[in-house]
């Protein structure tokens, strides 16, 4: 594991299964973006495309990025099947070394965690904030702790609170409004089929119009 890159790790994980994620959009994204006027969106760590496809179906033009070429190829097929291939641009980035260009009305980073210590998450999230257009939204969703069926998971990865994420963004005074910051619970199915409750956190910020 110590000699495996992030890209190799995620490509291998996606190759092991025909589908890793449910294909459904993240519940917090649905809650927080359902009433937004569609515009341009950036989906960081898009995986198999569930969030990007949901946004595209609602009229957004989406740039979706992931480190895994396997995930992006699969996501593109799902977008084609959903009839929104023309509304999503898929880009491969190791976000610690390259980042999608442009500014967006919505920037979403959902569960942007890595099993490796080297991913500069704070740097990536600062870049995400910089990519938000005036009047736009930044949404950061993360795990608040390990899954209840595996309490030793993520033991060497710091999972920051929403307040810690906000502080680490080091945003200029007077330019942003905090619309949501805190923990929430969601129901998740364990690998053995048990239905369990997991705690995550979410931070939603709005950049004030110029």
C-alpha positions in Angstrom: 0.0 0.0 0.0 2.8 2.5 0.8 4.1 2.2 -2.7 0.7 2.6 -4.4 -0.3 6.0 -5.7 -3.7 7.5 -5.2 -4.6 6.9 -8.9 -3.5 3.3 -8.7 -5.4 2.7 -5.5 -8.7 4.2 -6.9 -8.3 2.6 -10.3 -7.9 -0.8 -8.6 -10.9 -0.2 -6.3 -13.2 0.7 -9.2 -11.9 -2.3 -11.3 -12.7 -4.7 -8.5 -16.5 -4.0 -8.8 -18.9 -3.2 -11.6 -20.4 -0.5 -9.4 -18.8 0.9 -6.2 -21.4 3.5 -5.3 -25.2 3.5 -5.5 -25.5 5.8 -8.4 -27.8 8.1 -6.4 -26.8 11.7 -5.7 -25.6 12.6 -2.2 -28.6 13.5 0.0 -27.0 16.7 1.2 -26.4 17.8 -2.4 -30.0 17.2 -3.2 -31.1 19.1 -0.1 -28.9 22.1 -0.7 -28.9 22.4 -4.5 -32.5 21.4 -5.4 -33.7 25.0 -5.2 -30.7 26.7 -6.8 -31.0 28.2 -10.2 -29.1 25.9 -12.6 -25.8 27.3 -13.9 -22.3 25.9 -14.0 -21.2 23.4 -11.5 -17.8 21.8 -10.6 -18.0 18.3 -9.0 -14.7 17.4 -7.3 -14.1 13.7 -6.7 -17.1 12.7 -8.9 -16.5 9.0 -8.8 -19.0 7.2 -11.0 -20.9 10.3 -11.7 -24.1 10.2 -9.5 -23.9 13.8 -8.4 -22.9 15.2 -11.8 -25.6 13.3 -13.6 -28.2 14.5 -11.1 -27.1 18.1 -11.6 -27.1 17.7 -15.4 -30.6 16.4 -15.3 -31.7 19.5 -13.5 -30.2 21.8 -16.2 -26.7 22.4 -14.9 -23.6 22.4 -17.1 -21.2 20.3 -15.1 -17.4 19.9 -15.0 -16.7 16.6 -13.2 -13.3 15.6 -12.0 -11.8 12.5 -10.5 -8.3 10.9 -10.1 -9.5 7.6 -11.5 -9.7 7.1 -15.2 -11.7 3.9 -14.6 -14.3 5.9 -12.6 -14.5 8.6 -15.3 -15.0 6.1 -18.1 -17.8 4.5 -16.1 -19.4 7.9 -15.2 -19.3 8.9 -18.9 -21.2 5.7 -19.8 -23.8 6.4 -17.1 -24.3 10.0 -18.4 -24.8 8.7 -21.9 -27.4 6.2 -20.6 -29.1 9.1 -18.7 -29.2 11.3 -21.8 -27.1 14.0 -20.4 -23.7 13.3 -21.9 -23.7 16.7 -23.6 -24.1 18.5 -20.3 -21.1 17.0 -18.5 -17.4 17.4 -19.2 -15.3 14.7 -17.5 -11.7 15.7 -16.5 -9.1 13.6 -14.8 -7.1 15.4 -12.2 -5.0 14.6 -9.2 -6.3 17.6 -7.4 -3.1 18.0 -5.4 -1.2 18.8 -8.6 -3.8 20.0 -11.1 -7.2 21.6 -10.8 -10.0 22.3 -13.3 -10.0 25.8 -14.7 -12.7 28.4 -14.6 -15.3 29.7 -12.1 -18.6 28.1 -11.2 -21.9 28.9 -9.7 -21.7 25.7 -7.6 -18.6 23.9 -6.4 -19.2 20.6 -4.6 -16.6 18.4 -2.9 -18.3 15.3 -1.4 -16.3 12.9 0.7 -13.0 14.1 -0.7 -11.0 11.8 1.6 -7.9 9.7 0.8 -6.4 6.6 2.4 -3.0 8.3 1.9 -1.6 11.0 4.1 -0.2 13.0 1.2 -3.4 14.4 -0.3 -3.3 18.1 0.5 -7.0 18.4 1.3 -6.9 21.9 2.7 -5.0 23.2 -0.3 -7.6 21.5 -2.6 -10.5 23.0 -0.7 -9.0 26.5 -0.9 -8.7 26.0 -4.6 -12.4 24.9 -4.6 -13.4 28.1 -2.8 -11.3 30.2 -5.3 -13.3 28.5 -8.1 -16.7 29.8 -6.8 -18.1 32.7 -8.9 -19.6 35.8 -7.1 -23.0 34.8 -5.8 -22.1 31.1 -6.0 -22.1 28.2 -3.6 -19.3 26.1 -2.1 -20.6 22.8 -0.6 -18.1 20.5 1.3 -19.5 17.1 2.6 -17.3 14.8 4.7 -17.3 12.0 7.1 -17.4 12.9 10.8 -16.0 9.5 11.8 -15.5 5.9 10.8 -18.4 3.7 9.6 -20.2 2.1 12.6 -19.5 -1.4 11.2 -15.7 -0.7 11.1 -14.7 1.6 13.9 -11.0 1.2 13.1 -11.4 2.6 9.6 -9.7 5.9 8.8 -7.6 5.5 12.0 -4.7 7.4 10.5 -6.8 10.0 8.6 -8.0 13.2 10.3 -11.7 13.8 9.6 -12.2 17.5 10.3 -15.4 19.0 11.5 -17.3 21.6 9.4 -15.9 24.3 11.7 -12.4 23.1 11.1 -12.9 23.0 7.4 -14.2 26.6 7.5 -11.2 27.8 9.5 -8.8 26.0 7.2 -10.2 27.8 4.1 -8.8 31.1 5.5 -11.5 33.1 3.7 -11.3 36.9 3.5 -13.6 38.7 5.9 -16.8 40.0 4.5 -16.8 38.0 1.3 -18.7 34.8 2.3 -21.9 33.8 4.2 -22.1 30.6 6.1 -25.4 28.9 5.3 -24.8 25.5 6.9 -22.0 24.1 9.1 -22.5 21.0 11.3 -23.1 17.3 11.6 -26.0 15.2 10.3 -26.9 11.6 10.3 -27.7 9.4 7.3 -28.7 5.8 6.9 -26.1 3.6 5.1 -26.1 -0.1 4.3 -23.1 -2.0 5.7 -21.2 -4.5 3.5 -23.0 -7.4 5.4 -26.4 -5.9 4.6 -27.1 -4.3 7.9 -28.8 -0.9 7.8 -26.9 1.5 10.1 -26.7 5.2 11.0 -23.6 7.1 10.1 -22.6 10.7 11.1 -21.2 13.1 8.4 -20.8 16.8 8.3 -21.5 19.5 5.8 -20.3 23.1 5.1 -22.3 25.3 2.7 -21.0 28.8 1.9 -22.1 31.5 -0.4 -19.7 34.0 -1.9 -21.3 37.4 -1.8 -22.0 39.0 -5.2 -19.4 41.6 -6.3 
